[in-house]
């Protein structure tokens, strides 16, 4: 088996599979308005925090429901696009 195939590659939060947990690999803070960035920081979103995509709303750019730690929050698509997540490996 190729060793690089076993290393998960970060994806945008909106690209994460539903109900598949991941860890925040990074946030593009400069893509967010100051109030949006402040809200994410207040919610505790930063590198290393576990997140899970719960629901996508609509096909035309509606909000996403996700779990950040123990909280369920709604995020706008452009906010979720600034969050990079490393999917967690499936437990065997």
Secondary structure, DSSP 8 states (H G I E B T S, - for coil): --GGGGS---EEGGGS-TT-EEEEEEE-GGGS-HHHHHHHHHTT--TT-EEEEEEE-TTTT--EEEEETTEEEEE-HHHHHTEEEEE-----
